[in-house]
Structure formats: structure tokens, C-alpha cells
């Protein structure tokens, strides 16, 4: 699971700051969707106690770095800084939900953009951030393979084409219930309301 559309604000902010075109913005958004969704497909984080926004640290760093036109080495450093330094626990979506649930990906995006800015200034991050002895594979996700050759635009479809749109701000599986409720409301509009009679504590 994941919310790849949460990458869009980071792309918008970076594109505006860097004076990029609409085409550049769309390319960065597609890149962010591709990276986050491919990572989600490769390894499930939530059953290991980590939040899905951890993958947004990678997608956000690469998308914002692309808009900053960072070279390959600096893009790698942006990911190293972002992923190592800002991992989020799944507790944000467990038990009594706090306000931070809604901030979780926004915070990841902020950290990802900042990591790209640091990389542009020559700051390096822990490496190898995935395969290292104390890296992401061993500490967070478990080992997985990411087949970059299957990414959209090469041999496969873009992941953005496989995502779904929510029409209402609710869980995805609640969308059909909302549609049904709205349809029911239309059916009841104009229908006479019957006043309940209360007799001996019973409703009739």
C-alpha cells in the first residue's frame, strides 16, 4: 500500500522554486509514482512495523533531485541522506490515530527535498544505504530485487497508469459505501419524514 499522489506537493514546490516547465513537473511526478510503487511492489514495510512513507523518502528525493537537475552521483547521495535519516514507524497508523498521520508523508517529502538540496551542495550520505551492513535491507525491509529494466517507458507500463483515484477523502475501500450513501440520500430527498412515536420507552 501507499499514496504516491502525496509526492505531488514536493514536485510542485521544487518545480516552482527551480523555475521548471510543466513538462518537467509531469516528468518528475511520473518518476515519483514509478519509484514509490515499484518499491511498494518489491517489499511490504507495514508488516515489519514501518510506514509506507519510508518509500516516499526515496521517490521524493529522486523526483525533486530530477527537477534540480542533479547529476547521478548527487541523486544517489540525496537518497542516501533521505532514507537513512528520516525513517517513519507504522505506529502513526496504529491504535489511537494522532494528527501526525496526516502529516507523515508531508514530513517525508520535506525531508526528501531537503536531502536533495544538501546533496546539491556536496553533502554525502551513508552508503550503501540499501545493501550496507546496517542498511535498509537488514534493518527495515528485508532483501529484495528491483528490476529497473521493467520500469515504465522501457519494457513495461508506467505505474501511474495502475493507480486509483479517490473521489472522496476516505479509505479506498470506503469509496463504494460513500457512493451508496449519496445514492440513498437522493432516493430519500423529498420523501415525507415519519415522526417516531415513543410509547413506554419503545420506538415504533
C-alpha positions in Angstrom: 0.0 0.0 0.0 1.0 3.6 -0.5 -0.2 7.0 -1.5 2.0 8.0 -4.4 -0.1 11.2 -5.0 1.5 12.5 -1.8 4.7 13.1 -3.9 2.9 15.8 -6.0 3.3 18.7 -3.5 7.1 18.1 -3.3 7.3 18.1 -7.1 5.2 21.3 -7.3 7.2 23.1 -4.7 10.6 22.1 -6.3 9.4 22.9 -9.8 8.3 26.3 -8.7 11.5 27.0 -6.8 13.6 25.9 -9.7 11.6 27.6 -12.4 10.8 24.4 -14.3 8.3 23.8 -17.0 5.0 22.0 -16.8 6.6 19.2 -18.8 9.4 18.9 -16.2 6.9 18.8 -13.4 4.9 16.0 -15.1 8.1 14.0 -15.7 9.0 14.3 -12.0 5.6 13.2 -10.9 5.7 10.2 -13.1 9.1 9.4 -11.8 8.0 9.7 -8.2 5.0 7.4 -8.8 7.2 4.9 -10.6 9.8 4.7 -7.9 7.5 4.5 -4.9 5.1 2.0 -6.5 7.9 -0.3 -7.6 9.4 -0.2 -4.1 6.0 -1.0 -2.6 5.6 -3.9 -5.0 9.1 -5.2 -4.1 8.8 -5.3 -0.3 6.0 -4.7 2.1 7.0 -2.5 5.0 3.9 -2.3 7.2 4.1 -5.8 8.4 7.6 -5.1 9.6 6.4 -2.1 11.6 7.5 0.7 9.2 5.3 3.2 7.5 4.9 3.3 3.7 6.1 6.9 3.7 9.6 5.5 4.0 9.5 4.8 0.3 8.4 8.4 -0.2 11.8 9.4 1.1 13.3 7.7 -2.0 10.8 8.8 -4.6 10.7 12.4 -3.2 14.5 12.7 -3.2 14.8 11.4 -6.8 11.9 13.5 -8.1 13.0 16.7 -6.5 16.6 16.0 -7.4 15.5 15.5 -11.0 13.8 18.9 -11.0 17.1 20.3 -9.6 18.9 18.6 -12.4 21.3 16.9 -10.1 23.8 14.5 -11.7 23.6 10.8 -11.0 26.1 10.9 -8.0 24.2 13.7 -6.3 20.9 11.9 -6.8 22.4 8.8 -5.1 23.6 11.0 -2.2 20.1 12.6 -1.9 18.6 9.1 -1.5 21.4 8.1 1.0 20.7 11.1 3.2 16.9 11.0 2.9 16.4 7.3 3.6 19.0 6.9 6.3 17.9 9.9 8.3 14.1 10.0 8.3 12.6 6.6 8.6 9.0 6.5 9.9 7.4 3.9 12.1 4.0 2.3 11.4 2.7 3.4 14.8 1.4 6.5 13.1 -1.4 4.3 11.7 -2.0 2.0 14.7 -4.0 2.4 17.8 -5.4 5.9 18.6 -4.7 8.0 15.5 -3.0 11.3 16.0 -2.8 14.4 13.9 0.6 13.3 12.7 -1.0 10.6 10.5 -1.9 13.4 8.1 1.5 15.0 8.3 3.5 11.8 7.9 4.1 11.9 4.1 4.3 15.7 4.1 7.2 15.4 6.5 8.8 12.7 4.4 8.5 14.9 1.3 10.0 17.9 3.2 12.9 15.7 4.3 13.4 14.3 0.8 13.5 17.8 -0.8 15.9 19.0 1.9 18.1 15.9 1.3 18.3 16.8 -2.4 19.3 20.3 -1.5 22.0 19.0 0.7 23.3 16.7 -2.0 23.4 19.6 -4.4 25.8 21.4 -2.0 28.1 18.4 -1.9 26.9 16.7 1.3 27.3 12.9 1.2 25.1 10.4 3.0 25.6 6.9 4.5 26.4 4.4 1.8 25.5 1.8 0.7 22.1 2.8 2.2 20.3 -0.3 0.9 22.9 -3.1 1.0 25.1 -2.0 3.8 25.7 -3.9 7.0 23.3 -1.7 8.9 21.4 -0.6 5.8 17.8 -0.6 4.7 17.7 -4.3 3.7 19.0 -5.6 7.1 17.2 -3.1 9.3 13.9 -2.4 7.6 12.7 -4.2 4.5 14.5 -7.4 4.1 16.3 -8.2 0.9 14.5 -7.6 -2.4 15.3 -7.2 -6.0 14.3 -4.2 -8.0 14.2 -4.8 -11.7 14.9 -1.3 -13.1 14.7 -2.7 -16.7 10.9 -3.3 -16.2 10.2 0.4 -15.3 7.7 2.2 -17.4 8.9 3.6 -20.7 11.2 0.7 -21.3 9.5 -2.7 -21.4 6.6 -2.2 -19.0 3.7 0.2 -18.3 4.1 3.2 -16.1 2.9 2.5 -12.5 0.9 5.8 -12.6 -1.4 4.0 -15.0 -2.2 1.3 -12.4 -3.1 3.6 -9.5 -6.6 4.5 -8.5 -8.3 7.9 -7.8 -10.2 8.6 -4.6 -13.3 10.7 -5.2 -13.7 11.3 -1.5 -11.2 11.8 1.3 -11.7 8.4 2.9 -10.1 5.0 2.9 -10.2 3.4 -0.6 -12.4 0.6 0.5 -14.9 3.1 1.8 -15.5 4.8 -1.6 -18.3 2.4 -2.6 -20.1 2.9 0.7 -20.0 6.7 0.2 -21.4 6.3 -3.3 -24.2 4.1 -1.9 -25.0 6.6 0.8 -25.2 9.5 -1.6 -27.4 7.5 -3.9 -29.7 6.6 -0.9 -29.9 10.3 0.1 -31.1 11.1 -3.4 -33.8 8.5 -3.1 -34.9 9.8 0.3 -34.9 13.5 -0.7 -38.5 14.8 -0.9 -39.9 11.7 0.8 -42.1 12.5 3.8 -40.5 12.0 7.2 -42.4 9.9 9.6 -42.2 11.0 13.2 -41.3 8.2 15.6 -43.8 7.6 18.4 -42.4 6.8 21.8 -44.6 4.5 23.9 -43.4 3.0 27.1 -39.8 3.6 26.1 -40.2 1.7 22.9 -39.8 3.2 19.4 -42.4 2.3 16.8 
